[in-house]
Amino acid sequence: MDYMDEQVAEMTKHARQKKRMENIENQLLHTDIVKAIKDGQLTIEDETMEFVKIGFYDDQILMYIPAAFEVMTPELMDIKYPSSRRPEYIYTSESTSINVTMKMMEQEIKPEELEDFTHNMMNMLRKLQPNAEMLEIGMNEVNGVQIGYFDFITPALDSKIYNLMFLFMVGENVTMGSVNCLKKEMNIWKPLAYGMMESISIENKILDGEGVV
């Protein structure tokens, strides 16, 4: 194959990939993602992704995540989340490029303060990462639970990362969850991230202080 043939082949491959992505995005737009996630299966083109309900903090928080995700190894945590205040739960894909986290925070606020707290968290992140591209911020009621959320894109070493962060009350404490992926994967994973967020349910049990840091 000469250089021109290679160029044509590469362009054809790129066009085919672009068309497939457009088909997937269009399918996601017309799919009840939350229902599919809660039903345990989401079919995209000819592939089926399975979801399972995961419990956090003695099953006080329940959320659906992809069944293939596993708990991140301590070695990888040290690389990807080096801070001592990293999330207590981190699930990751086989490629480790897509992650789901959960962390109960020490902040105690009143339910009516959650919206302001969400804005404050976004503003704090903007100050810490001035190169972050902020996207959306809002409030949503999910299974009777008020959830504040915002999403953004941050630069990384050789790529960009899409992040969805969401905050909700467990008792008097704020809990923060997140879903992140590579920016090049966000057209698929952004709607799935929102779908996972909207699968959250809360059982208000007493934890005797466990998990609050």
Sine and cosine of phi, psi and omega as CSV:
sin_phi,cos_phi,sin_psi,cos_psi,sin_omega,cos_omega
0.00,0.00,0.82,-0.57,-0.01,-1.00
-1.00,0.10,0.03,-1.00,-0.10,-0.99
-0.86,0.51,-0.69,0.73,-0.03,-1.00
-0.89,0.45,-0.67,0.75,0.03,-1.00
-0.89,0.46,-0.64,0.77,0.01,-1.00
-0.90,0.44,-0.65,0.76,0.01,-1.00
-0.90,0.44,-0.69,0.72,0.01,-1.00
-0.89,0.45,-0.69,0.73,0.01,-1.00
-0.88,0.47,-0.65,0.76,0.00,-1.00
-0.92,0.40,-0.66,0.75,0.03,-1.00
-0.90,0.43,-0.64,0.76,0.02,-1.00
-0.90,0.44,-0.68,0.73,0.03,-1.00
-0.89,0.46,-0.68,0.73,0.00,-1.00
-0.90,0.44,-0.68,0.74,0.00,-1.00
-0.90,0.44,-0.63,0.78,0.01,-1.00
-0.91,0.41,-0.67,0.74,0.02,-1.00
-0.91,0.41,-0.66,0.75,0.01,-1.00
-0.89,0.45,-0.68,0.74,0.01,-1.00
-0.90,0.45,-0.66,0.76,0.02,-1.00
-0.89,0.45,-0.67,0.74,0.02,-1.00
-0.89,0.45,-0.65,0.76,0.03,-1.00
-0.89,0.46,-0.65,0.76,0.03,-1.00
-0.89,0.45,-0.68,0.74,0.00,-1.00
-0.91,0.42,-0.72,0.70,0.00,-1.00
-0.88,0.47,-0.66,0.75,0.02,-1.00
-0.91,0.42,-0.63,0.77,0.02,-1.00
-0.91,0.42,-0.66,0.75,0.00,-1.00
-0.90,0.44,-0.58,0.81,0.02,-1.00
-0.89,0.47,-0.48,0.88,-0.08,-1.00
-0.95,-0.31,0.35,0.94,0.01,-1.00
-0.89,-0.45,0.68,-0.73,0.13,-0.99
-0.98,0.22,1.00,0.03,-0.15,-0.99
-0.90,0.44,-0.68,0.73,-0.03,-1.00
-0.88,0.48,-0.70,0.72,0.01,-1.00
-0.89,0.46,-0.70,0.72,0.00,-1.00
-0.88,0.47,-0.67,0.74,0.01,-1.00
-0.89,0.46,-0.72,0.70,-0.01,-1.00
-0.93,0.37,-0.50,0.87,0.07,-1.00
-0.96,0.28,-0.23,0.97,0.09,-1.00
0.99,-0.11,-0.05,1.00,-0.02,-1.00
-0.55,-0.84,0.73,-0.68,0.09,-1.00
-0.79,-0.61,0.88,-0.47,-0.01,-1.00
-0.99,-0.13,0.82,-0.57,0.04,-1.00
-0.85,-0.53,0.90,-0.43,-0.15,-0.99
0.80,0.60,-0.88,-0.48,-0.05,-1.00
-0.97,-0.26,0.25,0.97,-0.01,-1.00
-0.90,-0.43,0.64,-0.77,0.02,-1.00
-0.92,-0.40,0.81,-0.59,0.05,-1.00
-0.98,-0.22,0.80,-0.61,0.00,-1.00
-1.00,-0.09,0.58,-0.82,0.02,-1.00
-0.83,-0.55,0.54,-0.84,0.04,-1.00
-0.74,-0.67,0.45,-0.89,0.03,-1.00
-0.99,0.10,0.81,-0.59,0.00,-1.00
-0.94,-0.35,0.65,-0.76,0.05,-1.00
-0.98,-0.22,0.66,-0.75,0.07,-1.00
-0.87,-0.50,0.59,-0.81,0.04,-1.00
0.80,0.59,0.92,0.40,0.02,-1.00
0.82,0.57,0.66,0.75,0.04,-1.00
0.89,0.46,0.36,0.93,0.07,-1.00
-0.96,0.30,-0.54,0.84,0.06,-1.00
-0.91,-0.42,0.78,-0.63,0.02,-1.00
-0.87,-0.50,0.65,-0.76,-0.04,-1.00
-0.40,-0.92,0.59,-0.81,0.05,-1.00
-1.00,0.00,0.73,-0.68,0.08,-1.00
-0.70,-0.71,0.27,-0.96,0.03,-1.00
-0.84,0.55,0.71,-0.70,-0.05,-1.00
-0.88,0.47,-0.45,0.89,-0.05,-1.00
-0.98,0.22,-0.23,0.97,-0.02,-1.00
-0.95,0.32,0.60,-0.80,0.01,-1.00
-0.80,-0.60,0.32,-0.95,0.06,-1.00
-0.88,0.47,0.75,-0.66,-0.01,-1.00
-0.92,0.40,0.64,-0.77,0.00,-1.00
-0.93,0.36,0.49,-0.87,0.03,-1.00
-0.83,0.55,-0.60,0.80,-0.01,-1.00
-0.89,0.45,-0.67,0.74,0.00,-1.00
-0.95,0.30,-0.57,0.82,0.08,-1.00
-0.85,0.53,-0.67,0.74,-0.03,-1.00
-0.88,0.47,-0.47,0.88,0.00,-1.00
-1.00,0.09,-0.74,0.67,-0.11,-0.99
-1.00,0.10,-0.51,0.86,-0.03,-1.00
-0.74,-0.68,0.95,0.33,-0.13,-0.99
-0.95,0.32,-0.29,0.96,-0.05,-1.00
-0.92,0.38,0.55,-0.83,0.05,-1.00
-0.93,0.38,-0.30,0.95,0.00,-1.00
-0.97,-0.23,0.52,0.85,-0.01,-1.00
-0.94,0.35,0.22,-0.98,0.00,-1.00
-0.85,0.52,0.54,-0.84,0.00,-1.00
-0.98,0.20,-0.44,0.90,0.05,-1.00
-0.86,-0.51,0.80,-0.60,0.06,-1.00
-0.68,-0.73,0.90,-0.43,0.09,-1.00
-0.95,-0.32,0.60,-0.80,-0.08,-1.00
-0.67,-0.74,0.41,-0.91,0.05,-1.00
-0.97,0.25,0.18,-0.98,0.02,-1.00
-0.86,0.52,-0.58,0.81,0.01,-1.00
-0.98,0.18,-0.18,0.98,-0.08,-1.00
0.89,0.45,0.23,0.97,-0.01,-1.00
-1.00,-0.04,-0.19,0.98,0.00,-1.00
-0.83,-0.56,0.80,-0.61,-0.11,-0.99
-0.72,-0.70,0.56,-0.83,0.09,-1.00
-0.84,-0.55,0.78,-0.63,-0.05,-1.00
-0.78,-0.63,0.33,-0.94,0.07,-1.00
-0.50,-0.86,0.67,-0.75,0.00,-1.00
-0.47,-0.88,0.81,-0.58,0.11,-0.99
-1.00,0.09,0.79,-0.61,-0.10,-0.99
-0.99,-0.11,0.25,-0.97,-0.01,-1.00
-0.99,0.16,-0.28,0.96,-0.05,-1.00
-0.91,0.41,0.75,-0.66,0.11,-0.99
-0.93,-0.37,0.85,-0.52,0.00,-1.00
-0.71,-0.71,0.20,-0.98,0.09,-1.00
-1.00,0.07,0.50,-0.87,-0.03,-1.00
-0.79,0.61,-0.60,0.80,-0.04,-1.00
-0.95,0.31,-0.15,0.99,0.01,-1.00
-1.00,-0.07,-0.05,1.00,-0.11,-0.99
-0.89,0.46,-0.65,0.76,-0.02,-1.00
-0.89,0.45,-0.72,0.70,0.04,-1.00
-0.89,0.45,-0.63,0.78,0.01,-1.00
-0.89,0.46,-0.64,0.77,0.03,-1.00
-0.88,0.47,-0.71,0.71,0.04,-1.00
-0.89,0.45,-0.63,0.78,0.01,-1.00
-0.90,0.43,-0.63,0.77,0.02,-1.00
-0.90,0.43,-0.66,0.75,0.03,-1.00
-0.90,0.43,-0.68,0.73,0.01,-1.00
-0.91,0.42,-0.60,0.80,0.04,-1.00
-0.90,0.43,-0.67,0.74,0.02,-1.00
-0.91,0.42,-0.62,0.79,0.02,-1.00
-0.88,0.48,-0.61,0.79,0.02,-1.00
-0.94,0.33,-0.64,0.77,-0.02,-1.00
-0.95,0.31,-0.54,0.84,-0.02,-1.00
-0.78,-0.63,0.98,0.20,-0.07,-1.00
-0.88,0.47,-0.31,0.95,0.03,-1.00
-1.00,0.05,0.00,1.00,0.00,-1.00
-0.94,0.34,0.63,-0.77,0.06,-1.00
-0.99,-0.17,0.95,-0.30,-0.02,-1.00
-0.98,0.20,0.65,-0.76,-0.05,-1.00
-0.94,-0.35,-0.99,0.11,-0.06,-1.00
-0.84,-0.54,0.43,-0.90,0.14,-0.99
-0.61,-0.80,0.60,-0.80,-0.02,-1.00
-0.06,-1.00,-0.08,-1.00,0.05,-1.00
-0.83,-0.56,0.54,-0.84,0.01,-1.00
-0.57,-0.82,0.60,-0.80,0.09,-1.00
-0.98,-0.18,0.85,-0.53,-0.06,-1.00
-0.81,-0.58,0.89,-0.45,0.02,-1.00
0.78,0.63,0.65,0.76,0.02,-1.00
0.99,0.16,0.08,1.00,-0.03,-1.00
-0.94,-0.34,0.76,-0.65,0.09,-1.00
-0.99,0.17,0.79,-0.61,-0.01,-1.00
-0.81,-0.59,0.81,-0.58,0.16,-0.99
-1.00,-0.07,0.61,-0.79,-0.06,-1.00
-0.55,-0.84,0.41,-0.91,0.20,-0.98
-0.42,-0.91,0.49,-0.87,0.03,-1.00
-0.78,-0.63,0.37,-0.93,-0.13,-0.99
-0.28,-0.96,0.23,-0.97,0.03,-1.00
-0.86,-0.51,0.75,-0.66,0.00,-1.00
-0.86,-0.52,0.54,-0.84,0.08,-1.00
-0.96,0.27,0.57,-0.82,0.10,-0.99
-0.84,-0.55,-0.14,-0.99,-0.08,-1.00
-0.84,0.54,-0.79,0.62,-0.06,-1.00
-0.75,-0.66,0.33,0.94,-0.02,-1.00
-0.33,-0.94,-0.14,-0.99,0.12,-0.99
-0.82,-0.58,0.49,-0.87,-0.09,-1.00
-0.88,-0.47,0.75,-0.67,0.13,-0.99
-1.00,-0.04,0.71,-0.70,-0.02,-1.00
-0.76,-0.65,0.72,-0.70,0.23,-0.97
-0.91,-0.42,0.85,-0.53,0.05,-1.00
-0.92,-0.40,0.65,-0.76,0.00,-1.00
-0.65,-0.76,0.58,-0.81,-0.10,-0.99
-0.77,-0.64,0.65,-0.76,-0.01,-1.00
-0.44,-0.90,0.26,-0.97,-0.07,-1.00
-1.00,-0.04,0.69,-0.73,0.20,-0.98
-0.81,-0.58,0.97,-0.25,-0.19,-0.98
0.91,0.41,-0.82,-0.58,0.03,-1.00
-0.98,-0.19,-0.04,1.00,-0.05,-1.00
-0.99,-0.10,0.54,-0.84,0.09,-1.00
-1.00,0.07,0.71,-0.71,0.12,-0.99
-0.91,-0.42,0.67,-0.74,-0.02,-1.00
-0.88,-0.47,0.80,-0.60,0.09,-1.00
-0.89,-0.46,0.26,-0.97,0.04,-1.00
-0.43,-0.90,0.41,-0.91,0.20,-0.98
-0.74,-0.67,0.76,-0.64,0.04,-1.00
-0.69,-0.73,0.41,-0.91,-0.01,-1.00
-0.40,-0.91,0.13,-0.99,0.11,-0.99
-0.92,0.39,0.58,-0.81,-0.01,-1.00
-0.83,0.56,-0.58,0.81,-0.03,-1.00
-0.93,0.38,-0.24,0.97,0.02,-1.00
-0.97,-0.23,0.00,1.00,-0.19,-0.98
-0.94,0.34,-0.43,0.90,0.01,-1.00
-0.88,0.48,-0.48,0.88,0.07,-1.00
-1.00,-0.03,-0.73,0.69,-0.16,-0.99
-0.99,0.13,-0.33,0.94,0.08,-1.00
-0.89,0.46,-0.79,0.61,0.04,-1.00
-0.89,0.45,-0.53,0.85,0.04,-1.00
-0.94,0.34,-0.60,0.80,0.04,-1.00
-0.88,0.48,-0.72,0.69,0.03,-1.00
-0.90,0.44,-0.61,0.79,0.03,-1.00
-0.89,0.46,-0.67,0.74,0.04,-1.00
-0.91,0.42,-0.67,0.74,0.04,-1.00
-0.85,0.53,-0.65,0.76,-0.05,-1.00
-0.99,0.17,0.08,1.00,0.10,-1.00
-0.99,-0.14,-0.02,1.00,-0.07,-1.00
-0.93,0.38,0.65,-0.76,0.18,-0.98
-0.67,-0.74,0.43,-0.90,-0.12,-0.99
-0.84,-0.54,0.71,-0.70,0.19,-0.98
-0.92,-0.39,0.94,-0.35,-0.09,-1.00
-0.98,0.19,1.00,0.09,0.07,-1.00
-0.98,-0.18,0.24,-0.97,0.07,-1.00
-1.00,-0.05,0.80,-0.61,-0.09,-1.00
-0.98,-0.19,-0.01,1.00,-0.06,-1.00
0.80,0.60,0.59,0.81,0.07,-1.00
1.00,0.10,-0.12,0.99,-0.03,-1.00
-0.90,0.43,0.71,-0.70,0.10,-0.99
1.00,0.01,-0.22,0.98,0.01,-1.00
-1.00,0.03,0.81,-0.59,-0.07,-1.00
-0.79,-0.61,0.00,0.00,0.00,0.00
